[in-house]
Amino acid sequence: MNAWQRWLDKMRSRTPRDYSGVCPRCFLKIGSCLCCELPRIDSNIEVVIVRHIKEDWLTSNTGRLAALILTKARIVRYGGEEPFDDSLLCGDGTWLLYPGPHQTPQQSLPRRFVVLDGTFRQARRMYKKISALRSLPELSLSAPSQQPPRLRNPPRVDGLSTIEAIAAVLGRFESPTIAEQLLAAHAEFVRRADATRGRQRPHLKASVAFLAHH
Ligand SMILES: [Zn+2]
C-alpha cells in the first residue's frame, strides 16, 4: 500500500463531524445505513463499553454497532477533559474482559461485563488509570480460530474486535444465538462499508446469517 492509499484509507475511516452524507448512528453512508435492519436484543447480561475518546469518530469502531443492537449495552467515554465516573463499573457480578494470560476462576455467573474499547495500548492505559477496573474479576478470551472480515485488524492481543469479544462472552454465558446475531450484523456492516469504498472481498458477498434473522 503506498502513502496515497494509506492517506485515503485513513480519511475514509473517519466519519465527518457534521455527519455529511453519513448516518449519525451507524456511521455508514446514508444509502447504506443499517440501523433499520439491526436486531434489538434484550440480553440478561449488561455490557459496559468503556471507549477511548479517540475511537469516537472512527467508522471502524465496533463497540458502537454492539451498542445499537444490545438494549443493555452502554458506551462510557474515557479520555479528554471530562472526569470519568467509575461508579458505572461497580456492582455484584461485574467482570472485566481483559486480554491477559491469567483467568480468574468464577463460581457464579456474570451479570455485567466491562469491555475496554480501543487499541491495546489505549486499553492498557485505561486499565492502569481507572483503579475500579483492577478490582474486578477478569476474564480473558482466546484468539479465534478463524479471522472474520473486519474494517481494521484488531489490536487486542486476543485478536478480537470489540463486537467479537462481546459476542464471545454473551455466546458463552447467555445464548449462542445472540453471538450469531452480533457477528452477522458485524459481517453485514463490513460488507456495506466495503461496498461504499469500492472494495470487494470474494468471501463476503452477502451475510446469509444476517438476512436469516429478518
Ligand atoms: Zn444507520
Boltz pocket constraint, residues with backbone or C-beta under 6 A from the ligand:
constraints:
  - pocket:
      binder: B
      contacts: [[A, 23], [A, 24], [A, 25], [A, 26], [A, 27], [A, 28], [A, 33], [A, 34], [A, 35], [A, 36]]
      max_distance: 6.0
